[in-house]
Amino acid sequence: MNITDVRIRKLLTEGRLRAVVSVTIDETLAIHDIKVIEGPNRLFVAMPSRREENGTFRDIVHPISAKAREYMEQTILEAYMREVEAQTNASGTENTKENISEE
């Protein structure tokens, strides 16, 4: 399995949900609605799930092995951190431009 694309669909700052992500595997399979969640000790990745009639959630798709889960989580979190950094840098650049033009 090779993750060939990671797209951060939505970044959030309120609550525990930090991002909604889509990944492409081997340029042939897309998985949407993967969530980056802020847990008590670290960020983690939650796979797409559906609520069953009894109220419990069940993953629709998920990695089978621990190695595959680790690979997906690491790749997704790295992409998330790059996007957060890019957003932070972009907002810092905008503020700098605004401050310069006001002077």
Summary of the structure (lengths in Angstrom):
residues: 103
radius of gyration: 16.9
end to end distance: 53.2
largest distance: 61.2
contacts: 240
relative contact order: 0.15
helix: 36%
strand: 37%
